[in-house]
Amino acid sequence: MTSKIFDVYSDFPFFFEEELSEICLAHEKMIFHKGDFILEEGKTANEYYILEKGLARSFVNDFNGNDVTTHFFVEKEVVIDVSSLFQRIPTQENIVCITDCECWKLDFEVFQELFHRIPNLREWGRAWMSQELFRYKQRSVEMFTLSATKRYLNLLQGKHQVVQYAPLKQIASYLGVTDTSLSRIRKELVSHPNKK
């Protein structure tokens, strides 16, 4: 196992080496192909994944039946539906692979056993959830406070793989704009690269 893949754990400063080793060894390598669903609407999540290679996204179908991207998952991120996994309820989202993906899976039951036995994993879980809550809150505020161009530039800076591999329609729905608007923004940025 490549330790870099498990930076999501090892960046937490309080794990003992043997704890980290046990947690990492509890994961199972999984391969998904482009278009494969990691989780489907109506099913209950029974695991989470750490994405080693590839790009995935979560999406919902709105009240008009439109496919709306809610999140993009890039390498070294945790691929998860928190509510479904921890509240044991069916998910409202779909998680699908945009490219071929290599992941490390941790089953819910295994996680629960480790979580109750390793106090530092509980602390890591609290820290990770706080960080994710902050990110989601920040994104929801930015949808109202930043221009579409600035939101696109933030995505380009934070998750460049998305712009490289995801279809325009998926990126546009994530940014809350139409395909046409996003095409215009991209053309303007090419013509005027210093525009913010």
Rosetta silent file (secondary structure, phi, psi, omega in degrees, C-alpha in Angstrom):
SEQUENCE: MTSKIFDVYSDFPFFFEEELSEICLAHEKMIFHKGDFILEEGKTANEYYILEKGLARSFVNDFNGNDVTTHFFVEKEVVIDVSSLFQRIPTQENIVCITDCECWKLDFEVFQELFHRIPNLREWGRAWMSQELFRYKQRSVEMFTLSATKRYLNLLQGKHQVVQYAPLKQIASYLGVTDTSLSRIRKELVSHPNKK
SCORE:     score description
SCORE:     0.000 S_00000001
   1 L     0.000  137.705  178.743    0.000    0.000    0.000 S_00000001
   2 L   -85.800  120.539 -175.767    1.210    3.462   -0.852 S_00000001
   3 H   -61.838  -29.611 -179.136    1.209    5.603    2.266 S_00000001
   4 H   -58.044  -33.145 -179.549    0.543    8.748    0.209 S_00000001
   5 H   -63.367  -30.346 -176.208   -2.940    7.433   -0.570 S_00000001
   6 H   -98.384   24.417  175.623   -3.705    7.433    3.133 S_00000001
   7 H   -57.800  -27.844  178.988   -2.646   11.030    3.731 S_00000001
   8 H   -57.107  -29.326  174.738   -6.255   11.652    4.717 S_00000001
   9 H   -92.973  -49.042 -170.979   -5.342    9.766    7.914 S_00000001
  10 H   -68.609  -18.003  174.296   -1.610   10.424    8.255 S_00000001
  11 L   -69.846  -17.597  175.812   -2.095   14.209    8.044 S_00000001
  12 L   -77.764  120.432 -166.476   -3.825   13.879   11.425 S_00000001
  13 L   -76.272   -7.058 -169.427   -0.895   14.374   13.846 S_00000001
  14 L  -102.522   -3.479  178.317   -2.015   12.202   16.774 S_00000001
  15 L   -67.773  139.323  167.965   -2.103    8.707   15.306 S_00000001
  16 L   -79.369  154.186 -175.980    0.475    6.231   16.569 S_00000001
  17 H   -58.353  -40.566 -178.838    2.307    4.428   13.782 S_00000001
  18 H   -68.809  -30.652  176.400    0.752    1.059   14.669 S_00000001
  19 H   -67.106  -46.923  178.649   -2.742    2.603   14.621 S_00000001
  20 H   -58.810  -43.556 -179.208   -2.180    4.076   11.174 S_00000001
  21 H   -61.591  -44.656 -179.348   -0.855    0.758    9.934 S_00000001
  22 H   -64.823  -41.941  179.752   -3.898   -1.139   11.233 S_00000001
  23 H   -64.112  -45.708 -179.101   -6.334    1.372    9.732 S_00000001
  24 H   -63.973  -40.372 -179.160   -4.608    1.316    6.341 S_00000001
  25 H   -68.755  -18.075  179.976   -4.461   -2.479    6.262 S_00000001
  26 L   -77.130  -11.161 -179.542   -8.225   -2.644    6.885 S_00000001
  27 L   -84.479  151.009  179.428   -8.867   -1.131    3.425 S_00000001
  28 E  -120.183  134.084 -179.869   -9.481   -3.235    0.328 S_00000001
  29 E   -71.040  133.874  178.970   -8.398   -2.240   -3.190 S_00000001
  30 E  -131.896  142.201  176.934  -11.288   -1.738   -5.620 S_00000001
  31 E  -116.186  129.471  174.646  -11.289   -0.976   -9.346 S_00000001
  32 E  -121.175  149.753  178.020  -14.160    0.856  -11.028 S_00000001
  33 L  -103.261  159.055  177.116  -14.525    1.649  -14.713 S_00000001
  34 L   -49.716  128.432  179.919  -15.717    4.852  -16.332 S_00000001
  35 L    92.382  -12.786  177.775  -19.497    5.020  -15.921 S_00000001
  36 L   -69.570  142.503  174.727  -19.616    2.572  -12.983 S_00000001
  37 E   -89.237  128.829  173.240  -21.766    3.586  -10.032 S_00000001
  38 E   -84.286  -34.122  176.934  -20.031    3.576   -6.668 S_00000001
  39 E  -150.367  137.924 -179.024  -23.379    4.304   -4.989 S_00000001
  40 L  -116.093  145.215  177.575  -26.885    4.530   -6.465 S_00000001
  41 L   -50.024  135.346  178.784  -29.894    6.550   -5.352 S_00000001
  42 L    93.215  -13.946  178.658  -32.172    4.543   -3.065 S_00000001
  43 L   -99.188  157.133  179.156  -29.412    2.269   -1.765 S_00000001
  44 L   -98.732  129.183  179.720  -27.764    2.532    1.658 S_00000001
  45 L   -66.680  133.188  178.680  -24.005    3.105    1.726 S_00000001
  46 L  -118.896   10.864  179.918  -22.130    0.282    3.456 S_00000001
  47 E  -165.861  166.872  166.788  -18.608    1.605    2.952 S_00000001
  48 E  -128.412  166.280 -174.665  -16.538    4.606    2.073 S_00000001
  49 E  -130.603  153.718  166.230  -13.569    4.845   -0.267 S_00000001
  50 E  -109.476  124.942 -176.111  -10.327    6.744   -0.605 S_00000001
  51 E   -82.928  117.273  179.096   -9.777    7.618   -4.245 S_00000001
  52 E   -88.600  -45.284  179.465   -6.268    6.717   -5.393 S_00000001
  53 E  -140.925  142.534  174.839   -6.632    7.411   -9.121 S_00000001
  54 L   111.043 -170.848 -177.357   -9.382    8.878  -11.231 S_00000001
  55 L  -143.347  133.130  177.867  -12.303   11.255  -10.921 S_00000001
  56 E  -132.595  164.884  177.869  -15.832   10.656   -9.630 S_00000001
  57 E  -143.358  155.830  171.053  -18.856   12.830   -9.003 S_00000001
  58 E  -108.743  147.181  178.400  -22.060   12.800   -7.020 S_00000001
  59 E  -150.614  157.940  173.883  -25.305   13.999   -8.537 S_00000001
  60 E  -124.376  164.791  172.257  -29.035   14.199   -7.890 S_00000001
  61 E  -104.723  121.745 -177.198  -31.994   14.491  -10.208 S_00000001
  62 L   -74.652 -177.515 -174.945  -33.916   17.704   -9.539 S_00000001
  63 L   -64.084  -16.893  175.805  -37.714   18.076   -9.561 S_00000001
  64 L   -96.886    1.761 -179.670  -37.637   18.456  -13.363 S_00000001
  65 L    85.878    9.759  178.423  -35.546   15.326  -13.810 S_00000001
  66 L   -80.481  141.649  177.791  -32.340   17.237  -14.588 S_00000001
  67 E   -80.322  117.116 -177.782  -29.023   15.727  -13.565 S_00000001
  68 E  -119.722  120.450  179.720  -27.323   18.172  -11.132 S_00000001
  69 E   -73.827  127.936 -179.502  -23.732   17.610   -9.967 S_00000001
  70 E  -103.344  -23.824 -178.233  -23.358   18.094   -6.209 S_00000001
  71 E  -163.612  150.119  170.436  -19.682   17.212   -5.745 S_00000001
  72 E  -114.403  135.700  177.369  -16.534   16.097   -7.557 S_00000001
  73 E  -108.348  125.848  179.357  -14.162   13.616   -5.897 S_00000001
  74 L  -115.029  175.614 -175.700  -10.479   13.801   -6.823 S_00000001
  75 L   -55.750  139.268 -179.648   -7.440   11.752   -5.861 S_00000001
  76 L    75.319    8.023  176.189   -6.768   11.313   -2.126 S_00000001
  77 L   -97.065  156.048  176.374  -10.302   12.393   -1.204 S_00000001
  78 E   -83.874  123.580  177.728  -12.832   10.336    0.737 S_00000001
  79 E   -95.083  111.919 -169.659  -15.699    9.208   -1.497 S_00000001
  80 L  -156.997  150.145  162.348  -18.676    9.052    0.826 S_00000001
  81 L  -113.024   98.907 -171.834  -22.323    9.854    1.411 S_00000001
  82 H   -57.249  -47.933 -177.292  -22.068   10.733    5.098 S_00000001
  83 H   -61.356  -46.562 -178.552  -25.804   10.722    5.833 S_00000001
  84 H   -64.534  -44.020 -176.260  -26.451    7.386    4.184 S_00000001
  85 H   -67.825  -48.882 -171.747  -23.443    5.678    5.745 S_00000001
  86 H   -91.655  -23.342  175.487  -23.763    6.873    9.323 S_00000001
  87 H   -94.908   -5.457  178.214  -27.531    7.304    9.620 S_00000001
  88 L    57.691   48.570  179.184  -28.090    3.996    7.765 S_00000001
  89 L  -124.077  155.767  177.594  -30.625    5.519    5.375 S_00000001
  90 L   -62.600  141.795 -179.114  -31.038    5.239    1.590 S_00000001
  91 L   -78.777  150.652  172.788  -29.079    7.866   -0.309 S_00000001
  92 L   -95.925   -9.281 -175.881  -30.677   10.556   -2.443 S_00000001
  93 L  -105.850  162.393  169.558  -27.467   10.921   -4.452 S_00000001
  94 E  -113.286  142.291  172.110  -25.653    8.873   -7.063 S_00000001
  95 E  -120.687  121.223 -173.455  -21.864    8.579   -7.080 S_00000001
  96 E  -132.363  150.832 -179.602  -20.469    7.635  -10.492 S_00000001
  97 E   -83.859  125.699  175.168  -16.996    7.358  -12.036 S_00000001
  98 L   -80.939  -34.332  175.890  -16.156    9.977  -14.662 S_00000001
  99 L  -126.341  176.137  168.147  -12.933    8.086  -15.464 S_00000001
 100 L   -58.636  140.974 -176.387  -11.600    4.662  -14.511 S_00000001
 101 E  -131.187  140.026  169.934  -11.025    4.782  -10.746 S_00000001
 102 E  -112.960  126.997 -174.922   -8.826    2.949   -8.272 S_00000001
 103 E  -132.371  161.883  171.454  -10.091    3.153   -4.708 S_00000001
 104 E  -115.736  118.595 -174.165   -9.430    1.767   -1.247 S_00000001
 105 E   -96.350  139.511  171.634  -12.639    0.608    0.422 S_00000001
 106 E  -125.217  116.426 -179.697  -13.371    0.508    4.150 S_00000001
 107 E   -67.215  148.034 -179.138  -16.539   -1.381    5.137 S_00000001
 108 H   -57.427  -45.683 -177.921  -18.871    0.272    7.625 S_00000001
 109 H   -63.474  -40.070  178.494  -18.698   -2.646   10.100 S_00000001
 110 H   -66.314  -44.002  177.925  -14.887   -2.652   10.008 S_00000001
 111 H   -58.743  -44.982 -179.173  -14.822    1.127   10.454 S_00000001
 112 H   -59.692  -42.448 -179.352  -17.200    0.846   13.435 S_00000001
 113 H   -64.311  -45.567  178.481  -14.985   -1.762   15.096 S_00000001
 114 H   -66.684  -39.710 -177.794  -11.852    0.355   14.605 S_00000001
 115 H   -59.975  -40.921 -178.314  -13.701    3.535   15.589 S_00000001
 116 H   -80.759  -19.873 -176.941  -14.710    2.089   18.983 S_00000001
 117 H   -96.977  -27.551 -176.301  -11.310    0.533   19.641 S_00000001
 118 L  -113.888  101.611 -178.228   -8.949    3.335   18.533 S_00000001
 119 H   -54.842  -35.761 -179.138   -9.668    6.643   20.323 S_00000001
 120 H   -66.895  -25.998  176.193   -7.504    8.584   17.861 S_00000001
 121 H   -69.450  -35.122  175.621   -9.722    7.400   14.983 S_00000001
 122 H   -64.174  -42.479  178.587  -12.680    8.999   16.770 S_00000001
 123 H   -65.235  -40.930  176.472  -10.711   12.250   17.050 S_00000001
 124 H   -59.918  -44.832 -179.161   -9.737   12.006   13.391 S_00000001
 125 H   -58.861  -42.365  178.605  -13.402   11.461   12.477 S_00000001
 126 H   -64.695  -43.500 -179.455  -14.463   14.582   14.357 S_00000001
 127 H   -65.210  -43.104 -179.290  -11.700   16.653   12.752 S_00000001
 128 H   -64.080  -44.842 -179.067  -12.489   15.338    9.255 S_00000001
 129 H   -64.124  -39.090  177.915  -16.233   15.981    9.636 S_00000001
 130 H   -62.267  -44.172  179.767  -15.596   19.529   10.890 S_00000001
 131 H   -62.941  -44.053 -179.937  -13.354   20.242    7.918 S_00000001
 132 H   -66.696  -38.875  177.953  -15.902   18.838    5.454 S_00000001
 133 H   -62.123  -41.315  177.706  -18.748   20.787    7.070 S_00000001
 134 H   -61.499  -44.079 -179.105  -16.689   23.959    6.700 S_00000001
 135 H   -63.119  -44.040  179.848  -16.049   23.201    3.001 S_00000001
 136 H   -65.707  -39.664  178.153  -19.708   22.542    2.254 S_00000001
 137 H   -64.356  -44.336  179.896  -20.758   25.693    4.099 S_00000001
 138 H   -60.650  -43.805  179.250  -18.143   27.733    2.245 S_00000001
 139 H   -62.793  -43.010 -178.160  -19.327   26.359   -1.109 S_00000001
 140 H   -65.182  -35.899  178.013  -22.978   27.131   -0.353 S_00000001
 141 H   -70.283  -42.047 -178.677  -22.098   30.731    0.591 S_00000001
 142 H   -63.997  -25.774  177.255  -19.871   31.162   -2.488 S_00000001
 143 H   -61.658  -25.001 -179.102  -22.783   30.149   -4.748 S_00000001
 144 H  -104.428  -24.365 -172.237  -24.390   33.454   -3.731 S_00000001
 145 H  -102.965  -17.421 -179.092  -21.409   35.710   -3.082 S_00000001
 146 L  -110.082  150.136  175.349  -19.032   34.925   -5.957 S_00000001
 147 L   -69.121  160.143  177.530  -19.484   35.433   -9.670 S_00000001
 148 H   -59.281  -36.708  178.970  -19.741   32.356  -11.898 S_00000001
 149 H   -63.164  -45.111 -179.341  -16.308   33.217  -13.320 S_00000001
 150 H   -66.303  -38.434  178.120  -14.735   33.278   -9.849 S_00000001
 151 H   -63.705  -39.544  178.173  -16.431   29.984   -8.910 S_00000001
 152 H   -65.036  -44.053  179.330  -15.041   28.427  -12.097 S_00000001
 153 H   -63.125  -37.939  177.008  -11.546   29.760  -11.346 S_00000001
 154 H   -63.131  -41.152  177.881  -11.745   28.361   -7.799 S_00000001
 155 H   -64.586  -43.566  179.301  -12.681   24.956   -9.214 S_00000001
 156 H   -59.845  -40.385 -179.164   -9.839   25.171  -11.719 S_00000001
 157 H   -74.104  -42.587 -174.750   -7.392   25.993   -8.925 S_00000001
 158 H   -83.691  -33.392 -175.665   -8.644   23.466   -6.377 S_00000001
 159 L  -141.401   68.200 -175.675   -9.592   20.531   -8.606 S_00000001
 160 H   -59.436  -25.240  179.755   -7.966   20.970  -12.017 S_00000001
 161 H   -61.924  -31.581 -178.348   -8.742   17.323  -12.903 S_00000001
 162 H   -61.742  -48.063 -178.288  -12.432   18.219  -13.056 S_00000001
 163 H   -66.357  -29.033 -178.731  -11.912   20.766  -15.819 S_00000001
 164 H   -76.180  -37.977 -170.185   -9.663   18.288  -17.626 S_00000001
 165 H  -116.807  -24.562 -175.869  -11.969   15.234  -17.558 S_00000001
 166 L   -81.878  141.568  175.807  -15.556   16.156  -16.661 S_00000001
 167 L   -61.877  149.756 -178.848  -18.043   17.068  -19.415 S_00000001
 168 H   -52.330  -43.049 -177.301  -18.991   20.737  -19.673 S_00000001
 169 H   -59.449  -40.528 -179.471  -22.612   20.000  -18.701 S_00000001
 170 H   -69.194  -40.338  178.533  -21.555   18.419  -15.387 S_00000001
 171 H   -65.925  -42.578 -179.478  -19.240   21.299  -14.511 S_00000001
 172 H   -60.492  -44.679 -178.649  -21.935   23.841  -15.419 S_00000001
 173 H   -66.099  -35.498  177.252  -24.530   22.162  -13.176 S_00000001
 174 H   -64.726  -37.783 -178.735  -22.024   22.059  -10.292 S_00000001
 175 H   -83.236   -9.735  179.556  -21.355   25.791  -10.720 S_00000001
 176 L    77.583   30.866  179.128  -25.059   26.592  -11.017 S_00000001
 177 L  -129.416  168.454  176.040  -24.840   27.984  -14.553 S_00000001
 178 L   -80.522  162.743  176.070  -26.002   26.903  -18.009 S_00000001
 179 H   -57.722  -42.274 -178.095  -23.688   25.173  -20.492 S_00000001
 180 H   -62.103  -44.457  178.942  -23.839   28.290  -22.667 S_00000001
 181 H   -62.145  -42.805 -179.849  -22.791   30.577  -19.804 S_00000001
 182 H   -65.950  -39.673  176.560  -19.880   28.313  -18.904 S_00000001
 183 H   -59.464  -42.282  179.077  -18.728   28.200  -22.543 S_00000001
 184 H   -64.038  -43.460  178.997  -18.787   31.997  -22.607 S_00000001
 185 H   -59.679  -45.109 -178.823  -16.814   32.214  -19.332 S_00000001
 186 H   -64.138  -40.835  178.347  -14.166   29.834  -20.690 S_00000001
 187 H   -64.577  -41.591  179.650  -13.846   31.791  -23.945 S_00000001
 188 H   -64.068  -38.082  179.951  -13.523   35.069  -22.048 S_00000001
 189 H   -68.648  -34.060  176.155  -10.799   33.604  -19.818 S_00000001
 190 H   -69.077  -42.487 -179.931   -8.857   32.433  -22.867 S_00000001
 191 H   -71.590  -36.894 -177.528   -9.228   35.869  -24.518 S_00000001
 192 L  -130.037   77.707 -172.949   -8.565   37.786  -21.291 S_00000001
 193 L   -61.220  -19.089 -179.563   -6.507   35.500  -19.006 S_00000001
 194 L   -89.796   -1.360 -179.683   -6.163   38.147  -16.275 S_00000001
 195 L   -69.413  135.108  179.701   -9.920   38.546  -15.869 S_00000001
 196 L  -113.072    0.000    0.000  -11.152   37.501  -12.435 S_00000001
